[in-house]
């Protein structure tokens, strides 16, 4: 316990770590403020513009069908198409009023009617349009089922639980965040080798392998705890501003699965913790090999950014699932769920833990040898 407290104080008092922790705090707060101001206003304006565009297209469609019916008054198919177009026109007009009044519950009810009507008109049950409408209807029903606050867009609401949970998933999957985390947690060993402080650890019993684990755990515990505290505070602030909402609020994934936001948040936290362990253990291993902090941090950052760049290439997509960097963040897993195997979260956790275990075992061997060589 004394060694843990010693390492904790050293980590906190390190100027580089102080700067990184403050940057992490400011980054999350800045993203929250940006989301509450610019993004929300942008989404509100976009929903109005989208509705106006739909209304214009609907008006044009109704006018064209009226002219067609005048030329062919006995064509029953054209008459039916005109009736459906007029029905959609009426819905778009009503939606326009609900958006002006910010009555999103009425807006989603009208959207549900519209999607239901369009679904009935599609004969091909295997078409992408049919599947998309079916999923949208299921999502609206899920929101109603948990008495959630609706929004003009899917996966959007003012409720604190959903907003913070979905933000956590997105932000904790960002390459920028992981670059900052690399600078924060990956150089604990290499920095001590550079400063020669590692030679004096025999005074504190450094032969014991658990001390290496403690040096690994301190940056992880501090960073993870700070992250959870930040998001908890943002949850409280958002809840006081709007409403805390329900933890059962549905989240629609890219492949059509609907998960409660508490499960999304839990997966995000678990993968974030395991990702921190992976980066920190990789940093320890590289630190004992190269013994230079800049080299260690640089190598990991290059790997992260190179993987992100290659991920944009179509030819690389089938190979992404074999790289541990693919599983750094639940948002990444969700976005690539179509190319990943089933139970991708469990596989990702196991994959990262296996690599972390290997790095820890090898680092322990290198650490002991280094100690005896310098002792």
ROTORNU-852653 format. One record per residue (C-alpha): residue number from 1; residue in three letters; z negated, x negated, y. Coordinates in steps of 0.1 Angstrom, whole numbers, plus 5000, padded with zeros to 4 digits. Example, Ala and Ser with C-alpha at 12.3 -4.5 7.8 and 13.67 -1.06 7.14 Angstrom:
2
+-----+---------+------+------+-------+
| num | residuo |   up | east | north |
+-----+---------+------+------+-------+
|   1 |     ALA | 4922 | 4877 |  4955 |
|   2 |     SER | 4929 | 4863 |  4989 |
+-----+---------+------+------+-------+
//
This chain:
375
+-----+---------+------+------+-------+
| num | residuo |   up | east | north |
+-----+---------+------+------+-------+
|   1 |     UNK | 5000 | 5000 |  5000 |
|   2 |     UNK | 4992 | 4971 |  5023 |
|   3 |     UNK | 5027 | 4956 |  5017 |
|   4 |     UNK | 5043 | 4990 |  5024 |
|   5 |     UNK | 5024 | 4994 |  5057 |
|   6 |     UNK | 5034 | 4958 |  5066 |
|   7 |     UNK | 5071 | 4965 |  5059 |
|   8 |     UNK | 5069 | 4998 |  5077 |
|   9 |     UNK | 5056 | 4982 |  5108 |
|  10 |     UNK | 5082 | 4954 |  5106 |
|  11 |     UNK | 5110 | 4979 |  5102 |
|  12 |     UNK | 5099 | 5001 |  5131 |
|  13 |     UNK | 5092 | 4971 |  5154 |
|  14 |     UNK | 5126 | 4956 |  5148 |
|  15 |     UNK | 5147 | 4960 |  5180 |
|  16 |     UNK | 5179 | 4966 |  5161 |
|  17 |     UNK | 5163 | 4993 |  5141 |
|  18 |     UNK | 5147 | 5009 |  5172 |
|  19 |     UNK | 5182 | 5011 |  5188 |
|  20 |     UNK | 5198 | 5026 |  5157 |
|  21 |     UNK | 5171 | 5052 |  5152 |
|  22 |     UNK | 5174 | 5062 |  5189 |
|  23 |     UNK | 5211 | 5064 |  5185 |
|  24 |     UNK | 5208 | 5086 |  5154 |
|  25 |     UNK | 5185 | 5109 |  5174 |
|  26 |     UNK | 5207 | 5111 |  5204 |
|  27 |     UNK | 5238 | 5116 |  5183 |
|  28 |     UNK | 5224 | 5146 |  5165 |
|  29 |     UNK | 5210 | 5161 |  5197 |
|  30 |     UNK | 5243 | 5155 |  5215 |
|  31 |     UNK | 5262 | 5172 |  5187 |
|  32 |     UNK | 5238 | 5201 |  5188 |
|  33 |     UNK | 5242 | 5205 |  5226 |
|  34 |     UNK | 5280 | 5202 |  5223 |
|  35 |     UNK | 5280 | 5228 |  5195 |
|  36 |     UNK | 5259 | 5252 |  5216 |
|  37 |     UNK | 5280 | 5249 |  5248 |
|  38 |     UNK | 5315 | 5237 |  5245 |
|  39 |     UNK | 5323 | 5247 |  5209 |
|  40 |     UNK | 5307 | 5281 |  5211 |
|  41 |     UNK | 5326 | 5289 |  5243 |
|  42 |     UNK | 5358 | 5276 |  5228 |
|  43 |     UNK | 5354 | 5297 |  5197 |
|  44 |     UNK | 5347 | 5328 |  5218 |
|  45 |     UNK | 5378 | 5322 |  5239 |
|  46 |     UNK | 5399 | 5314 |  5208 |
|  47 |     UNK | 5389 | 5347 |  5191 |
|  48 |     UNK | 5400 | 5367 |  5222 |
|  49 |     UNK | 5433 | 5348 |  5224 |
|  50 |     UNK | 5439 | 5353 |  5187 |
|  51 |     UNK | 5432 | 5390 |  5191 |
|  52 |     UNK | 5455 | 5393 |  5221 |
|  53 |     UNK | 5483 | 5375 |  5202 |
|  54 |     UNK | 5479 | 5398 |  5172 |
|  55 |     UNK | 5479 | 5428 |  5195 |
|  56 |     UNK | 5512 | 5416 |  5211 |
|  57 |     UNK | 5528 | 5411 |  5178 |
|  58 |     UNK | 5516 | 5445 |  5166 |
|  59 |     UNK | 5530 | 5462 |  5198 |
|  60 |     UNK | 5563 | 5445 |  5192 |
|  61 |     UNK | 5564 | 5455 |  5156 |
|  62 |     UNK | 5556 | 5491 |  5165 |
|  63 |     UNK | 5583 | 5493 |  5191 |
|  64 |     UNK | 5609 | 5478 |  5167 |
|  65 |     UNK | 5599 | 5503 |  5140 |
|  66 |     UNK | 5601 | 5532 |  5164 |
|  67 |     UNK | 5636 | 5523 |  5172 |
|  68 |     UNK | 5645 | 5519 |  5136 |
|  69 |     UNK | 5630 | 5553 |  5128 |
|  70 |     UNK | 5650 | 5569 |  5156 |
|  71 |     UNK | 5682 | 5556 |  5141 |
|  72 |     UNK | 5671 | 5566 |  5105 |
|  73 |     UNK | 5648 | 5596 |  5109 |
|  74 |     UNK | 5650 | 5605 |  5072 |
|  75 |     UNK | 5640 | 5570 |  5059 |
|  76 |     UNK | 5605 | 5576 |  5044 |
|  77 |     UNK | 5599 | 5539 |  5039 |
|  78 |     UNK | 5604 | 5531 |  5076 |
|  79 |     UNK | 5582 | 5560 |  5085 |
|  80 |     UNK | 5554 | 5547 |  5063 |
|  81 |     UNK | 5558 | 5512 |  5077 |
|  82 |     UNK | 5556 | 5527 |  5112 |
|  83 |     UNK | 5524 | 5545 |  5103 |
|  84 |     UNK | 5508 | 5514 |  5089 |
|  85 |     UNK | 5519 | 5493 |  5120 |
|  86 |     UNK | 5504 | 5520 |  5143 |
|  87 |     UNK | 5471 | 5519 |  5123 |
|  88 |     UNK | 5469 | 5481 |  5127 |
|  89 |     UNK | 5478 | 5484 |  5164 |
|  90 |     UNK | 5448 | 5508 |  5168 |
|  91 |     UNK | 5425 | 5484 |  5150 |
|  92 |     UNK | 5436 | 5455 |  5172 |
|  93 |     UNK | 5430 | 5475 |  5203 |
|  94 |     UNK | 5395 | 5484 |  5191 |
|  95 |     UNK | 5388 | 5448 |  5182 |
|  96 |     UNK | 5398 | 5438 |  5217 |
|  97 |     UNK | 5371 | 5461 |  5231 |
|  98 |     UNK | 5344 | 5449 |  5207 |
|  99 |     UNK | 5351 | 5412 |  5216 |
| 100 |     UNK | 5348 | 5420 |  5253 |
| 101 |     UNK | 5314 | 5437 |  5245 |
| 102 |     UNK | 5305 | 5409 |  5221 |
| 103 |     UNK | 5299 | 5435 |  5194 |
| 104 |     UNK | 5307 | 5413 |  5165 |
| 105 |     UNK | 5293 | 5437 |  5139 |
| 106 |     UNK | 5319 | 5463 |  5149 |
| 107 |     UNK | 5346 | 5436 |  5150 |
| 108 |     UNK | 5339 | 5425 |  5114 |
| 109 |     UNK | 5339 | 5462 |  5103 |
| 110 |     UNK | 5373 | 5467 |  5118 |
| 111 |     UNK | 5385 | 5434 |  5102 |
| 112 |     UNK | 5372 | 5446 |  5069 |
| 113 |     UNK | 5393 | 5478 |  5073 |
| 114 |     UNK | 5423 | 5458 |  5083 |
| 115 |     UNK | 5421 | 5434 |  5053 |
| 116 |     UNK | 5414 | 5463 |  5029 |
| 117 |     UNK | 5445 | 5481 |  5041 |
| 118 |     UNK | 5467 | 5449 |  5038 |
| 119 |     UNK | 5453 | 5443 |  5004 |
| 120 |     UNK | 5464 | 5477 |  4991 |
| 121 |     UNK | 5500 | 5470 |  5003 |
| 122 |     UNK | 5503 | 5438 |  4982 |
| 123 |     UNK | 5517 | 5443 |  4948 |
| 124 |     UNK | 5516 | 5407 |  4935 |
| 125 |     UNK | 5480 | 5402 |  4925 |
| 126 |     UNK | 5485 | 5364 |  4919 |
| 127 |     UNK | 5499 | 5357 |  4954 |
| 128 |     UNK | 5480 | 5334 |  4977 |
| 129 |     UNK | 5478 | 5361 |  5004 |
| 130 |     UNK | 5462 | 5386 |  4979 |
| 131 |     UNK | 5436 | 5360 |  4968 |
| 132 |     UNK | 5428 | 5351 |  5004 |
| 133 |     UNK | 5423 | 5387 |  5014 |
| 134 |     UNK | 5402 | 5393 |  4983 |
| 135 |     UNK | 5379 | 5364 |  4991 |
| 136 |     UNK | 5376 | 5374 |  5028 |
| 137 |     UNK | 5365 | 5409 |  5018 |
| 138 |     UNK | 5340 | 5395 |  4993 |
| 139 |     UNK | 5326 | 5373 |  5021 |
| 140 |     UNK | 5322 | 5402 |  5045 |
| 141 |     UNK | 5304 | 5422 |  5018 |
| 142 |     UNK | 5281 | 5392 |  5011 |
| 143 |     UNK | 5272 | 5390 |  5048 |
| 144 |     UNK | 5264 | 5427 |  5048 |
| 145 |     UNK | 5245 | 5423 |  5016 |
| 146 |     UNK | 5220 | 5399 |  5032 |
| 147 |     UNK | 5219 | 5418 |  5065 |
| 148 |     UNK | 5233 | 5387 |  5083 |
| 149 |     UNK | 5245 | 5385 |  5119 |
| 150 |     UNK | 5283 | 5387 |  5117 |
| 151 |     UNK | 5308 | 5367 |  5137 |
| 152 |     UNK | 5346 | 5369 |  5145 |
| 153 |     UNK | 5351 | 5340 |  5122 |
| 154 |     UNK | 5342 | 5332 |  5086 |
| 155 |     UNK | 5314 | 5306 |  5082 |
| 156 |     UNK | 5302 | 5312 |  5117 |
| 157 |     UNK | 5271 | 5330 |  5131 |
| 158 |     UNK | 5244 | 5325 |  5157 |
| 159 |     UNK | 5216 | 5324 |  5130 |
| 160 |     UNK | 5196 | 5292 |  5131 |
| 161 |     UNK | 5194 | 5288 |  5093 |
| 162 |     UNK | 5232 | 5290 |  5088 |
| 163 |     UNK | 5241 | 5270 |  5120 |
| 164 |     UNK | 5218 | 5241 |  5112 |
| 165 |     UNK | 5225 | 5241 |  5075 |
| 166 |     UNK | 5263 | 5240 |  5080 |
| 167 |     UNK | 5259 | 5214 |  5108 |
| 168 |     UNK | 5238 | 5192 |  5085 |
| 169 |     UNK | 5265 | 5194 |  5058 |
| 170 |     UNK | 5292 | 5184 |  5083 |
| 171 |     UNK | 5273 | 5157 |  5102 |
| 172 |     UNK | 5257 | 5140 |  5072 |
| 173 |     UNK | 5292 | 5136 |  5057 |
| 174 |     UNK | 5307 | 5118 |  5087 |
| 175 |     UNK | 5319 | 5082 |  5083 |
| 176 |     UNK | 5305 | 5075 |  5118 |
| 177 |     UNK | 5270 | 5085 |  5107 |
| 178 |     UNK | 5272 | 5064 |  5075 |
| 179 |     UNK | 5284 | 5034 |  5096 |
| 180 |     UNK | 5253 | 5038 |  5117 |
| 181 |     UNK | 5231 | 5042 |  5086 |
| 182 |     UNK | 5246 | 5010 |  5071 |
| 183 |     UNK | 5235 | 4990 |  5102 |
| 184 |     UNK | 5201 | 5006 |  5098 |
| 185 |     UNK | 5192 | 5003 |  5061 |
| 186 |     UNK | 5215 | 4976 |  5045 |
| 187 |     UNK | 5202 | 4943 |  5060 |
| 188 |     UNK | 5165 | 4942 |  5052 |
| 189 |     UNK | 5169 | 4912 |  5028 |
| 190 |     UNK | 5197 | 4893 |  5045 |
| 191 |     UNK | 5178 | 4894 |  5078 |
| 192 |     UNK | 5148 | 4878 |  5062 |
| 193 |     UNK | 5169 | 4851 |  5045 |
| 194 |     UNK | 5185 | 4843 |  5078 |
| 195 |     UNK | 5151 | 4840 |  5096 |
| 196 |     UNK | 5136 | 4821 |  5066 |
| 197 |     UNK | 5107 | 4846 |  5065 |
| 198 |     UNK | 5114 | 4853 |  5028 |
| 199 |     UNK | 5099 | 4819 |  5019 |
| 200 |     UNK | 5064 | 4830 |  5029 |
| 201 |     UNK | 5064 | 4862 |  5008 |
| 202 |     UNK | 5046 | 4844 |  4980 |
| 203 |     UNK | 5015 | 4847 |  5000 |
| 204 |     UNK | 5017 | 4885 |  4995 |
| 205 |     UNK | 5026 | 4884 |  4958 |
| 206 |     UNK | 5064 | 4885 |  4961 |
| 207 |     UNK | 5068 | 4877 |  4924 |
| 208 |     UNK | 5061 | 4913 |  4917 |
| 209 |     UNK | 5095 | 4932 |  4914 |
| 210 |     UNK | 5079 | 4963 |  4930 |
| 211 |     UNK | 5078 | 4945 |  4964 |
| 212 |     UNK | 5116 | 4943 |  4963 |
| 213 |     UNK | 5116 | 4981 |  4957 |
| 214 |     UNK | 5092 | 4986 |  4986 |
| 215 |     UNK | 5115 | 4966 |  5009 |
| 216 |     UNK | 5143 | 4989 |  4997 |
| 217 |     UNK | 5123 | 5021 |  5001 |
| 218 |     UNK | 5109 | 5016 |  5036 |
| 219 |     UNK | 5143 | 5019 |  5055 |
| 220 |     UNK | 5152 | 5048 |  5033 |
| 221 |     UNK | 5119 | 5067 |  5038 |
| 222 |     UNK | 5120 | 5061 |  5076 |
| 223 |     UNK | 5156 | 5071 |  5081 |
| 224 |     UNK | 5154 | 5101 |  5057 |
| 225 |     UNK | 5122 | 5114 |  5073 |
| 226 |     UNK | 5135 | 5110 |  5108 |
| 227 |     UNK | 5167 | 5129 |  5099 |
| 228 |     UNK | 5148 | 5158 |  5083 |
| 229 |     UNK | 5124 | 5160 |  5113 |
| 230 |     UNK | 5154 | 5161 |  5137 |
| 231 |     UNK | 5171 | 5189 |  5119 |
| 232 |     UNK | 5138 | 5208 |  5115 |
| 233 |     UNK | 5133 | 5206 |  5153 |
| 234 |     UNK | 5169 | 5217 |  5159 |
| 235 |     UNK | 5163 | 5247 |  5135 |
| 236 |     UNK | 5132 | 5257 |  5155 |
| 237 |     UNK | 5150 | 5254 |  5188 |
| 238 |     UNK | 5181 | 5273 |  5177 |
| 239 |     UNK | 5158 | 5300 |  5161 |
| 240 |     UNK | 5140 | 5304 |  5194 |
| 241 |     UNK | 5173 | 5306 |  5213 |
| 242 |     UNK | 5189 | 5332 |  5190 |
| 243 |     UNK | 5174 | 5341 |  5157 |
| 244 |     UNK | 5161 | 5322 |  5126 |
| 245 |     UNK | 5182 | 5344 |  5103 |
| 246 |     UNK | 5182 | 5344 |  5066 |
| 247 |     UNK | 5185 | 5315 |  5042 |
| 248 |     UNK | 5207 | 5337 |  5020 |
| 249 |     UNK | 5235 | 5338 |  5046 |
| 250 |     UNK | 5268 | 5331 |  5026 |
| 251 |     UNK | 5289 | 5300 |  5031 |
| 252 |     UNK | 5325 | 5302 |  5019 |
| 253 |     UNK | 5339 | 5269 |  5005 |
| 254 |     UNK | 5375 | 5258 |  5005 |
| 255 |     UNK | 5381 | 5268 |  4969 |
| 256 |     UNK | 5367 | 5303 |  4974 |
| 257 |     UNK | 5331 | 5299 |  4962 |
| 258 |     UNK | 5304 | 5317 |  4981 |
| 259 |     UNK | 5270 | 5299 |  4982 |
| 260 |     UNK | 5238 | 5308 |  5001 |
| 261 |     UNK | 5232 | 5284 |  5030 |
| 262 |     UNK | 5199 | 5273 |  5014 |
| 263 |     UNK | 5218 | 5259 |  4985 |
| 264 |     UNK | 5243 | 5242 |  5007 |
| 265 |     UNK | 5214 | 5226 |  5027 |
| 266 |     UNK | 5197 | 5215 |  4995 |
| 267 |     UNK | 5228 | 5199 |  4981 |
| 268 |     UNK | 5233 | 5182 |  5014 |
| 269 |     UNK | 5198 | 5168 |  5015 |
| 270 |     UNK | 5198 | 5155 |  4979 |
| 271 |     UNK | 5232 | 5138 |  4983 |
| 272 |     UNK | 5221 | 5123 |  5017 |
| 273 |     UNK | 5190 | 5108 |  5001 |
| 274 |     UNK | 5209 | 5094 |  4972 |
| 275 |     UNK | 5236 | 5081 |  4995 |
| 276 |     UNK | 5209 | 5062 |  5015 |
| 277 |     UNK | 5197 | 5047 |  4983 |
| 278 |     UNK | 5232 | 5036 |  4974 |
| 279 |     UNK | 5239 | 5020 |  5007 |
| 280 |     UNK | 5205 | 5003 |  5009 |
| 281 |     UNK | 5207 | 4989 |  4974 |
| 282 |     UNK | 5243 | 4978 |  4979 |
| 283 |     UNK | 5231 | 4960 |  5011 |
| 284 |     UNK | 5203 | 4943 |  4992 |
| 285 |     UNK | 5227 | 4931 |  4966 |
| 286 |     UNK | 5252 | 4918 |  4991 |
| 287 |     UNK | 5224 | 4903 |  5012 |
| 288 |     UNK | 5212 | 4882 |  4982 |
| 289 |     UNK | 5247 | 4871 |  4975 |
| 290 |     UNK | 5260 | 4863 |  5011 |
| 291 |     UNK | 5227 | 4859 |  5029 |
| 292 |     UNK | 5242 | 4869 |  5063 |
| 293 |     UNK | 5234 | 4903 |  5079 |
| 294 |     UNK | 5268 | 4905 |  5097 |
| 295 |     UNK | 5286 | 4898 |  5065 |
| 296 |     UNK | 5266 | 4924 |  5046 |
| 297 |     UNK | 5270 | 4951 |  5072 |
| 298 |     UNK | 5307 | 4942 |  5078 |
| 299 |     UNK | 5316 | 4944 |  5041 |
| 300 |     UNK | 5300 | 4979 |  5037 |
| 301 |     UNK | 5316 | 4992 |  5070 |
| 302 |     UNK | 5350 | 4978 |  5059 |
| 303 |     UNK | 5346 | 4996 |  5025 |
| 304 |     UNK | 5337 | 5029 |  5042 |
| 305 |     UNK | 5365 | 5028 |  5068 |
| 306 |     UNK | 5390 | 5016 |  5043 |
| 307 |     UNK | 5382 | 5044 |  5019 |
| 308 |     UNK | 5384 | 5069 |  5048 |
| 309 |     UNK | 5418 | 5056 |  5057 |
| 310 |     UNK | 5431 | 5056 |  5022 |
| 311 |     UNK | 5418 | 5091 |  5017 |
| 312 |     UNK | 5444 | 5104 |  5041 |
| 313 |     UNK | 5472 | 5091 |  5018 |
| 314 |     UNK | 5486 | 5116 |  4993 |
| 315 |     UNK | 5491 | 5090 |  4966 |
| 316 |     UNK | 5454 | 5080 |  4967 |
| 317 |     UNK | 5440 | 5115 |  4963 |
| 318 |     UNK | 5440 | 5115 |  4924 |
| 319 |     UNK | 5420 | 5082 |  4925 |
| 320 |     UNK | 5393 | 5093 |  4950 |
| 321 |     UNK | 5370 | 5107 |  4924 |
| 322 |     UNK | 5365 | 5073 |  4908 |
| 323 |     UNK | 5350 | 5057 |  4939 |
| 324 |     UNK | 5313 | 5062 |  4948 |
| 325 |     UNK | 5322 | 5065 |  4985 |
| 326 |     UNK | 5338 | 5099 |  4977 |
| 327 |     UNK | 5303 | 5113 |  4970 |
| 328 |     UNK | 5286 | 5101 |  5002 |
| 329 |     UNK | 5279 | 5135 |  5017 |
| 330 |     UNK | 5281 | 5171 |  5004 |
| 331 |     UNK | 5307 | 5180 |  5030 |
| 332 |     UNK | 5331 | 5154 |  5015 |
| 333 |     UNK | 5325 | 5168 |  4980 |
| 334 |     UNK | 5332 | 5204 |  4992 |
| 335 |     UNK | 5364 | 5194 |  5011 |
| 336 |     UNK | 5377 | 5176 |  4980 |
| 337 |     UNK | 5364 | 5200 |  4954 |
| 338 |     UNK | 5399 | 5209 |  4942 |
| 339 |     UNK | 5405 | 5173 |  4930 |
| 340 |     UNK | 5370 | 5167 |  4917 |
| 341 |     UNK | 5357 | 5177 |  4883 |
| 342 |     UNK | 5334 | 5206 |  4877 |
| 343 |     UNK | 5297 | 5200 |  4887 |
| 344 |     UNK | 5309 | 5175 |  4912 |
| 345 |     UNK | 5275 | 5174 |  4930 |
| 346 |     UNK | 5256 | 5165 |  4898 |
| 347 |     UNK | 5283 | 5139 |  4888 |
| 348 |     UNK | 5281 | 5124 |  4923 |
| 349 |     UNK | 5244 | 5121 |  4922 |
| 350 |     UNK | 5244 | 5105 |  4888 |
| 351 |     UNK | 5273 | 5082 |  4898 |
| 352 |     UNK | 5255 | 5070 |  4929 |
| 353 |     UNK | 5222 | 5066 |  4911 |
| 354 |     UNK | 5238 | 5045 |  4883 |
| 355 |     UNK | 5254 | 5021 |  4909 |
| 356 |     UNK | 5221 | 5020 |  4928 |
| 357 |     UNK | 5202 | 5011 |  4896 |
| 358 |     UNK | 5227 | 4983 |  4888 |
| 359 |     UNK | 5224 | 4969 |  4923 |
| 360 |     UNK | 5186 | 4970 |  4921 |
| 361 |     UNK | 5185 | 4953 |  4887 |
| 362 |     UNK | 5209 | 4925 |  4898 |
| 363 |     UNK | 5191 | 4922 |  4931 |
| 364 |     UNK | 5158 | 4918 |  4914 |
| 365 |     UNK | 5172 | 4889 |  4893 |
| 366 |     UNK | 5187 | 4872 |  4923 |
| 367 |     UNK | 5156 | 4877 |  4943 |
| 368 |     UNK | 5134 | 4861 |  4917 |
| 369 |     UNK | 5157 | 4831 |  4913 |
| 370 |     UNK | 5159 | 4827 |  4951 |
| 371 |     UNK | 5121 | 4828 |  4954 |
| 372 |     UNK | 5116 | 4802 |  4927 |
| 373 |     UNK | 5143 | 4780 |  4942 |
| 374 |     UNK | 5127 | 4781 |  4977 |
| 375 |     UNK | 5090 | 4784 |  4967 |
+-----+---------+------+------+-------+
//
